[in-house]
Protein backbone atom coordinates (compact mmCIF):
# COMPACT_ATOMS: atom_id res chain seq x y z
CA UNK A 1 0.00 0.00 0.00
CA UNK A 2 1.11 3.57 -0.64
CA UNK A 3 1.70 5.42 2.64
CA UNK A 4 1.63 9.19 3.23
CA UNK A 5 2.22 10.54 6.72
CA UNK A 6 -0.06 13.07 8.35
CA UNK A 7 0.58 15.90 10.76
CA UNK A 8 -0.63 16.68 14.27
CA UNK A 9 -1.88 20.22 14.19
CA UNK A 10 0.49 23.09 13.64
CA UNK A 11 3.39 24.79 15.33
CA UNK A 12 1.93 28.11 14.16
CA UNK A 13 -1.17 29.24 12.30
CA UNK A 14 -2.75 32.60 11.66
CA UNK A 15 -2.81 35.63 9.42
CA UNK A 16 0.46 37.07 8.10
CA UNK A 17 1.64 39.93 5.95
CA UNK A 18 -0.12 43.11 4.79
CA UNK A 19 -2.76 41.06 2.97
CA UNK A 20 -3.44 38.99 6.09
CA UNK A 21 -3.04 35.70 4.26
CA UNK A 22 -3.75 32.61 6.34
CA UNK A 23 -0.51 30.65 6.82
CA UNK A 24 0.86 27.84 8.94
CA UNK A 25 3.89 25.77 9.87
CA UNK A 26 2.70 22.20 10.16
CA UNK A 27 3.72 19.81 12.94
CA UNK A 28 4.88 16.74 11.04
CA UNK A 29 3.78 13.31 12.32
CA UNK A 30 5.89 10.75 10.43
CA UNK A 31 4.52 7.63 12.13
CA UNK A 32 0.79 7.96 11.35
CA UNK A 33 -1.05 8.70 8.16
CA UNK A 34 -2.99 7.12 5.30
CA UNK A 35 -2.44 3.98 3.24
CA UNK A 36 -4.04 3.40 -0.16
CA UNK A 37 -4.20 0.50 -2.58
CA UNK A 38 -6.09 0.70 -5.87
CA UNK A 39 -7.11 -1.90 -8.43
CA UNK A 40 -8.63 -1.36 -11.87
CA UNK A 41 -12.33 -2.26 -11.86
CA UNK A 42 -15.24 -1.28 -14.07
CA UNK A 43 -17.41 -0.42 -11.06
CA UNK A 44 -15.48 1.89 -8.68
CA UNK A 45 -15.66 1.14 -4.97
CA UNK A 46 -14.24 2.75 -1.85
CA UNK A 47 -13.46 0.63 1.20
CA UNK A 48 -12.16 2.57 4.21
CA UNK A 49 -11.75 2.02 7.93
CA UNK A 50 -12.91 5.55 8.76
CA UNK A 51 -15.26 7.92 6.86
CA UNK A 52 -12.50 10.06 5.34
CA UNK A 53 -13.39 10.34 1.64
CA UNK A 54 -16.36 9.72 -0.64
CA UNK A 55 -16.19 7.88 -3.95
CA UNK A 56 -17.43 10.93 -5.91
CA UNK A 57 -14.68 13.08 -4.44
CA UNK A 58 -12.10 10.43 -5.30
CA UNK A 59 -13.32 10.31 -8.88
CA UNK A 60 -13.22 14.11 -9.22
CA UNK A 61 -9.74 14.11 -7.75
CA UNK A 62 -8.46 11.46 -10.14
CA UNK A 63 -10.10 13.24 -13.07
CA UNK A 64 -8.36 16.50 -12.18
CA UNK A 65 -5.05 14.59 -12.34
CA UNK A 66 -5.96 13.05 -15.71
CA UNK A 67 -5.96 9.59 -14.14
CA UNK A 68 -8.39 6.70 -14.71
CA UNK A 69 -11.42 6.69 -12.42
CA UNK A 70 -12.36 3.04 -12.98
CA UNK A 71 -10.63 1.91 -9.82
CA UNK A 72 -11.51 0.36 -6.51
CA UNK A 73 -9.83 2.02 -3.56
CA UNK A 74 -8.84 0.52 -0.22
CA UNK A 75 -8.04 3.26 2.30
CA UNK A 76 -6.75 2.87 5.84
CA UNK A 77 -6.03 5.81 8.13
CA UNK A 78 -4.26 5.74 11.49
CA UNK A 79 -5.95 8.73 13.11
CA UNK A 80 -9.56 9.95 13.27
CA UNK A 81 -10.81 12.24 10.50
CA UNK A 82 -11.85 15.77 11.38
CA UNK A 83 -9.28 16.01 14.14
CA UNK A 84 -6.73 18.23 12.46
CA UNK A 85 -4.26 15.44 11.72
CA UNK A 86 -4.44 15.74 7.93
CA UNK A 87 -6.05 12.37 7.23
CA UNK A 88 -8.08 13.57 4.23
CA UNK A 89 -5.10 15.29 2.61
CA UNK A 90 -2.84 12.32 3.34
CA UNK A 91 -5.45 10.00 1.83
CA UNK A 92 -5.69 12.07 -1.35
CA UNK A 93 -1.92 12.31 -1.75
CA UNK A 94 -1.63 8.55 -1.23
CA UNK A 95 -4.39 7.99 -3.80
CA UNK A 96 -2.55 10.17 -6.30
CA UNK A 97 0.78 8.41 -5.76
CA UNK A 98 -0.78 4.97 -5.87
CA UNK A 99 -1.85 5.87 -9.40
CA UNK A 100 1.47 7.46 -10.42
CA UNK A 101 0.21 11.04 -10.55
CA UNK A 102 2.51 13.86 -11.58
CA UNK A 103 3.89 15.23 -8.29
CA UNK A 104 3.73 18.87 -9.34
CA UNK A 105 -0.05 18.64 -9.81
CA UNK A 106 -1.02 16.98 -6.54
CA UNK A 107 -1.32 20.09 -4.34
CA UNK A 108 -3.66 21.89 -6.75
CA UNK A 109 -5.77 18.74 -7.16
CA UNK A 110 -6.10 18.40 -3.36
CA UNK A 111 -7.16 22.03 -3.10
CA UNK A 112 -9.75 21.60 -5.84
CA UNK A 113 -11.63 18.91 -3.92
CA UNK A 114 -10.93 20.06 -0.33
CA UNK A 115 -10.89 23.86 -0.45
CA UNK A 116 -8.07 23.85 2.10
CA UNK A 117 -5.13 21.49 2.20
CA UNK A 118 -2.08 20.59 4.26
CA UNK A 119 1.46 20.48 2.81
CA UNK A 120 1.71 16.70 3.11
CA UNK A 121 2.66 16.27 -0.53
CA UNK A 122 5.97 18.07 0.12
CA UNK A 123 9.22 16.28 0.93
CA UNK A 124 9.60 18.48 4.05
CA UNK A 125 6.08 19.61 4.96
CA UNK A 126 7.33 21.43 8.08
CA UNK A 127 10.02 23.33 6.17
CA UNK A 128 7.69 25.90 4.61
CA UNK A 129 5.31 28.64 5.61
CA UNK A 130 2.24 27.20 3.91
CA UNK A 131 -0.93 28.90 2.66
CA UNK A 132 -3.62 26.22 3.15
CA UNK A 133 -6.35 28.08 1.24
CA UNK A 134 -4.20 28.38 -1.89
CA UNK A 135 -2.06 25.23 -1.48
CA UNK A 136 1.30 26.87 -1.95
CA UNK A 137 4.42 27.63 0.00
CA UNK A 138 4.78 31.32 0.84
CA UNK A 139 8.39 31.00 1.97
CA UNK A 140 10.89 28.39 3.15
CA UNK A 141 11.44 28.28 6.92
CA UNK A 142 13.99 26.39 9.02
CA UNK A 143 12.96 22.89 9.98
CA UNK A 144 11.68 22.68 13.56
CA UNK A 145 14.22 21.45 16.09
CA UNK A 146 14.10 17.76 16.91
CA UNK A 147 11.35 17.15 19.46
CA UNK A 148 9.28 14.36 20.96
CA UNK A 149 5.52 14.79 20.97
CA UNK A 150 2.81 13.19 23.06
CA UNK A 151 -0.52 14.02 21.49
CA UNK A 152 -4.17 13.15 21.53
CA UNK A 153 -7.59 14.43 20.54
CA UNK A 154 -9.56 16.55 22.98
CA UNK A 155 -13.18 17.20 22.15
CA UNK A 156 -15.29 16.23 19.13
CA UNK A 157 -14.09 16.20 15.52
CA UNK A 158 -14.19 19.58 13.80
CA UNK A 159 -13.63 19.43 10.05
CA UNK A 160 -11.95 22.42 8.42
CA UNK A 161 -14.29 24.93 6.77
CA UNK A 162 -12.43 26.49 3.81
CA UNK A 163 -14.37 29.73 4.33
CA UNK A 164 -13.39 30.03 7.98
CA UNK A 165 -10.84 32.82 8.40
CA UNK A 166 -11.28 33.56 12.11
CA UNK A 167 -7.64 33.29 13.15
CA UNK A 168 -5.27 35.59 15.04
CA UNK A 169 -2.43 37.58 13.52
CA UNK A 170 0.91 35.78 13.98
CA UNK A 171 3.43 37.96 12.12
CA UNK A 172 5.54 38.33 15.25
CA UNK A 173 5.67 34.57 15.83
CA UNK A 174 6.55 33.82 12.21
CA UNK A 175 9.31 36.45 12.19
CA UNK A 176 11.02 34.72 15.13
CA UNK A 177 10.44 31.27 13.61
CA UNK A 178 12.19 32.32 10.40
CA UNK A 179 15.36 32.92 12.42
CA UNK A 180 15.54 29.23 13.35
CA UNK A 181 14.37 28.93 16.98
CA UNK A 182 15.82 26.58 19.58
CA UNK A 183 13.44 23.88 20.78
CA UNK A 184 12.50 25.82 23.90
CA UNK A 185 11.80 28.90 21.77
CA UNK A 186 9.85 26.86 19.21
CA UNK A 187 7.73 25.42 22.01
CA UNK A 188 7.13 28.93 23.39
CA UNK A 189 6.00 30.17 19.96
CA UNK A 190 3.72 27.16 19.49
CA UNK A 191 2.20 27.75 22.92
CA UNK A 192 1.52 31.39 22.07
CA UNK A 193 -0.14 30.36 18.79
CA UNK A 194 -2.19 27.78 20.71
CA UNK A 195 -3.28 30.35 23.28
CA UNK A 196 -4.18 33.05 20.75
CA UNK A 197 -6.31 30.65 18.73
CA UNK A 198 -7.98 29.18 21.80
CA UNK A 199 -8.81 32.67 23.08
CA UNK A 200 -10.37 33.58 19.72
CA UNK A 201 -11.99 30.30 18.74
CA UNK A 202 -12.23 28.16 21.87
CA UNK A 203 -12.95 25.60 23.06
CA UNK A 204 -13.24 26.62 26.68
CA UNK A 205 -11.71 24.37 29.29
CA UNK A 206 -8.89 23.02 27.13
CA UNK A 207 -6.59 21.34 29.69
CA UNK A 208 -3.53 20.96 27.43
CA UNK A 209 -1.44 23.78 28.89
CA UNK A 210 -2.09 22.56 32.44
CA UNK A 211 -1.17 18.98 31.54
CA UNK A 212 2.03 20.14 29.86
CA UNK A 213 3.04 22.00 33.00
CA UNK A 214 2.32 18.97 35.18
CA UNK A 215 4.41 16.76 32.88
CA UNK A 216 7.31 19.20 32.79
CA UNK A 217 6.94 19.76 29.03
CA UNK A 218 8.41 22.66 27.10
CA UNK A 219 5.09 23.76 25.62
CA UNK A 220 2.03 22.79 23.62
CA UNK A 221 0.66 22.92 20.10
CA UNK A 222 -2.77 22.37 18.64
CA UNK A 223 -4.72 21.78 15.48
CA UNK A 224 -6.01 25.28 14.94
CA UNK A 225 -9.19 23.95 13.29
CA UNK A 226 -9.44 20.52 14.90
CA UNK A 227 -9.21 18.60 18.14
CA UNK A 228 -5.58 17.38 17.95
CA UNK A 229 -3.43 18.60 20.83
CA UNK A 230 0.32 18.13 21.29
CA UNK A 231 2.59 18.34 24.31
CA UNK A 232 6.19 19.16 23.34
CA UNK A 233 9.27 17.59 24.94
CA UNK A 234 12.97 17.50 24.25
CA UNK A 235 13.91 14.07 22.87
CA UNK A 236 14.32 11.48 25.61
CA UNK A 237 12.62 13.53 28.33
CA UNK A 238 9.02 12.26 28.11
CA UNK A 239 7.85 10.86 31.47
CA UNK A 240 6.86 7.20 31.32
CA UNK A 241 3.37 8.07 32.53
CA UNK A 242 2.67 10.85 30.02
CA UNK A 243 0.32 8.87 27.78
CA UNK A 244 -1.56 7.54 30.81
CA UNK A 245 -1.97 11.09 32.15
CA UNK A 246 -3.42 12.30 28.87
CA UNK A 247 -5.85 9.41 28.59
CA UNK A 248 -7.01 10.06 32.15
CA UNK A 249 -7.63 13.71 31.21
CA UNK A 250 -9.97 12.66 28.41
CA UNK A 251 -7.70 12.64 25.36
CA UNK A 252 -8.33 9.90 22.81
CA UNK A 253 -6.05 8.15 20.29
CA UNK A 254 -3.02 9.17 22.33
CA UNK A 255 0.21 8.84 20.38
CA UNK A 256 3.92 9.50 20.92
CA UNK A 257 6.19 10.40 17.99
CA UNK A 258 9.38 12.22 17.01
CA UNK A 259 9.23 15.32 14.85
CA UNK A 260 11.48 18.04 13.53
CA UNK A 261 15.15 17.53 12.96
CA UNK A 262 16.53 21.02 12.58
CA UNK A 263 19.09 22.52 14.90
LUMZA-399921 format. One record per residue (C-alpha): y, x, z; residue in one letter. Coordinates in Angstrom, 3 decimals, decimal comma. Layout:
BEGIN
Y:X:Z:resn
Y:X:Z:a
...
***
This chain:
BEGIN
Y:X:Z:resn
0,000:0,000:0,000:x
3,569:1,107:-0,637:x
5,416:1,699:2,642:x
9,186:1,635:3,229:x
10,543:2,217:6,718:x
13,072:-0,065:8,348:x
15,903:0,585:10,763:x
16,678:-0,628:14,272:x
20,223:-1,879:14,191:x
23,095:0,495:13,638:x
24,793:3,391:15,330:x
28,111:1,933:14,157:x
29,239:-1,168:12,299:x
32,603:-2,751:11,662:x
35,633:-2,813:9,421:x
37,072:0,456:8,102:x
39,933:1,636:5,946:x
43,115:-0,121:4,789:x
41,056:-2,757:2,969:x
38,985:-3,442:6,094:x
35,695:-3,042:4,258:x
32,609:-3,748:6,340:x
30,653:-0,515:6,815:x
27,843:0,861:8,943:x
25,775:3,890:9,872:x
22,204:2,701:10,165:x
19,807:3,720:12,940:x
16,739:4,879:11,037:x
13,305:3,779:12,319:x
10,754:5,887:10,432:x
7,633:4,520:12,135:x
7,963:0,794:11,354:x
8,701:-1,054:8,158:x
7,122:-2,986:5,297:x
3,977:-2,441:3,239:x
3,399:-4,044:-0,161:x
0,495:-4,201:-2,577:x
0,699:-6,087:-5,868:x
-1,899:-7,106:-8,428:x
-1,357:-8,627:-11,869:x
-2,264:-12,333:-11,862:x
-1,278:-15,243:-14,072:x
-0,418:-17,407:-11,057:x
1,895:-15,482:-8,682:x
1,138:-15,663:-4,968:x
2,752:-14,240:-1,853:x
0,630:-13,456:1,200:x
2,569:-12,162:4,211:x
2,016:-11,749:7,926:x
5,553:-12,913:8,762:x
7,918:-15,258:6,857:x
10,060:-12,504:5,336:x
10,340:-13,386:1,641:x
9,722:-16,356:-0,640:x
7,879:-16,188:-3,946:x
10,928:-17,433:-5,908:x
13,077:-14,678:-4,439:x
10,429:-12,102:-5,299:x
10,314:-13,318:-8,881:x
14,112:-13,225:-9,223:x
14,111:-9,736:-7,749:x
11,458:-8,463:-10,143:x
13,239:-10,096:-13,073:x
16,499:-8,357:-12,176:x
14,591:-5,052:-12,342:x
13,049:-5,960:-15,707:x
9,593:-5,955:-14,138:x
6,703:-8,391:-14,709:x
6,694:-11,418:-12,422:x
3,044:-12,363:-12,979:x
1,914:-10,625:-9,817:x
0,365:-11,508:-6,514:x
2,018:-9,831:-3,562:x
0,523:-8,841:-0,224:x
3,257:-8,044:2,295:x
2,871:-6,753:5,840:x
5,814:-6,031:8,132:x
5,737:-4,264:11,488:x
8,732:-5,952:13,114:x
9,947:-9,565:13,270:x
12,242:-10,813:10,498:x
15,773:-11,851:11,380:x
16,010:-9,280:14,142:x
18,233:-6,727:12,460:x
15,439:-4,258:11,715:x
15,740:-4,444:7,934:x
12,373:-6,047:7,227:x
13,567:-8,076:4,230:x
15,288:-5,103:2,609:x
12,316:-2,845:3,338:x
9,998:-5,450:1,826:x
12,072:-5,694:-1,352:x
12,311:-1,923:-1,745:x
8,555:-1,630:-1,235:x
7,988:-4,390:-3,799:x
10,171:-2,549:-6,298:x
8,411:0,778:-5,756:x
4,967:-0,784:-5,869:x
5,869:-1,852:-9,404:x
7,460:1,475:-10,424:x
11,040:0,214:-10,547:x
13,863:2,508:-11,578:x
15,227:3,887:-8,290:x
18,871:3,731:-9,336:x
18,643:-0,047:-9,809:x
16,985:-1,024:-6,541:x
20,092:-1,317:-4,340:x
21,892:-3,664:-6,747:x
18,742:-5,769:-7,157:x
18,403:-6,100:-3,361:x
22,025:-7,160:-3,097:x
21,600:-9,750:-5,838:x
18,905:-11,632:-3,921:x
20,056:-10,926:-0,331:x
23,858:-10,889:-0,450:x
23,848:-8,073:2,105:x
21,495:-5,130:2,198:x
20,594:-2,084:4,256:x
20,479:1,464:2,815:x
16,698:1,710:3,114:x
16,266:2,657:-0,528:x
18,067:5,972:0,120:x
16,283:9,224:0,928:x
18,476:9,604:4,053:x
19,613:6,084:4,964:x
21,428:7,331:8,084:x
23,333:10,016:6,173:x
25,898:7,692:4,612:x
28,644:5,308:5,606:x
27,196:2,243:3,910:x
28,901:-0,927:2,662:x
26,223:-3,622:3,149:x
28,075:-6,347:1,236:x
28,379:-4,196:-1,894:x
25,226:-2,059:-1,483:x
26,872:1,301:-1,949:x
27,635:4,417:-0,004:x
31,323:4,781:0,844:x
30,995:8,394:1,971:x
28,394:10,893:3,153:x
28,275:11,441:6,919:x
26,389:13,989:9,023:x
22,887:12,960:9,983:x
22,682:11,679:13,555:x
21,452:14,225:16,094:x
17,758:14,104:16,913:x
17,148:11,351:19,461:x
14,364:9,284:20,957:x
14,790:5,525:20,968:x
13,189:2,811:23,060:x
14,022:-0,516:21,485:x
13,145:-4,171:21,529:x
14,434:-7,589:20,544:x
16,552:-9,560:22,979:x
17,199:-13,178:22,147:x
16,227:-15,291:19,133:x
16,204:-14,089:15,524:x
19,581:-14,187:13,796:x
19,432:-13,634:10,048:x
22,420:-11,948:8,419:x
24,931:-14,289:6,774:x
26,494:-12,427:3,809:x
29,731:-14,373:4,334:x
30,027:-13,389:7,983:x
32,818:-10,840:8,398:x
33,558:-11,277:12,110:x
33,287:-7,639:13,154:x
35,590:-5,273:15,038:x
37,576:-2,432:13,521:x
35,775:0,911:13,975:x
37,956:3,435:12,122:x
38,331:5,541:15,254:x
34,573:5,674:15,829:x
33,818:6,545:12,214:x
36,445:9,307:12,187:x
34,724:11,023:15,129:x
31,265:10,440:13,615:x
32,318:12,185:10,405:x
32,916:15,365:12,421:x
29,226:15,541:13,351:x
28,926:14,367:16,982:x
26,577:15,819:19,577:x
23,882:13,438:20,782:x
25,825:12,502:23,900:x
28,905:11,795:21,768:x
26,864:9,846:19,206:x
25,423:7,725:22,013:x
28,928:7,131:23,394:x
30,168:6,000:19,964:x
27,162:3,719:19,487:x
27,749:2,203:22,916:x
31,389:1,516:22,065:x
30,363:-0,136:18,795:x
27,777:-2,192:20,711:x
30,350:-3,279:23,284:x
33,048:-4,181:20,748:x
30,654:-6,308:18,728:x
29,183:-7,977:21,799:x
32,668:-8,814:23,080:x
33,583:-10,366:19,725:x
30,301:-11,992:18,738:x
28,162:-12,228:21,867:x
25,599:-12,945:23,062:x
26,616:-13,238:26,678:x
24,374:-11,709:29,289:x
23,020:-8,890:27,127:x
21,343:-6,586:29,689:x
20,959:-3,531:27,429:x
23,780:-1,440:28,894:x
22,556:-2,090:32,443:x
18,985:-1,172:31,542:x
20,144:2,031:29,855:x
22,002:3,037:32,997:x
18,969:2,321:35,181:x
16,761:4,409:32,881:x
19,201:7,315:32,790:x
19,764:6,939:29,027:x
22,663:8,414:27,098:x
23,758:5,092:25,623:x
22,791:2,031:23,619:x
22,922:0,664:20,101:x
22,375:-2,771:18,637:x
21,778:-4,723:15,484:x
25,280:-6,007:14,938:x
23,951:-9,188:13,289:x
20,522:-9,438:14,901:x
18,595:-9,209:18,136:x
17,382:-5,584:17,948:x
18,599:-3,426:20,825:x
18,131:0,322:21,292:x
18,339:2,595:24,312:x
19,162:6,189:23,338:x
17,593:9,268:24,944:x
17,498:12,971:24,253:x
14,073:13,912:22,867:x
11,480:14,325:25,611:x
13,526:12,616:28,332:x
12,262:9,020:28,109:x
10,860:7,850:31,469:x
7,202:6,864:31,317:x
8,067:3,366:32,532:x
10,851:2,669:30,015:x
8,871:0,321:27,779:x
7,542:-1,558:30,815:x
11,090:-1,967:32,149:x
12,297:-3,422:28,874:x
9,414:-5,849:28,593:x
10,058:-7,007:32,152:x
13,707:-7,627:31,210:x
12,664:-9,968:28,411:x
12,643:-7,702:25,356:x
9,898:-8,329:22,807:x
8,147:-6,055:20,287:x
9,168:-3,015:22,331:x
8,841:0,213:20,379:x
9,497:3,923:20,915:x
10,401:6,188:17,989:x
12,219:9,383:17,009:x
15,316:9,225:14,852:x
18,042:11,477:13,535:x
17,535:15,153:12,964:x
21,023:16,531:12,575:x
22,520:19,089:14,898:x
***
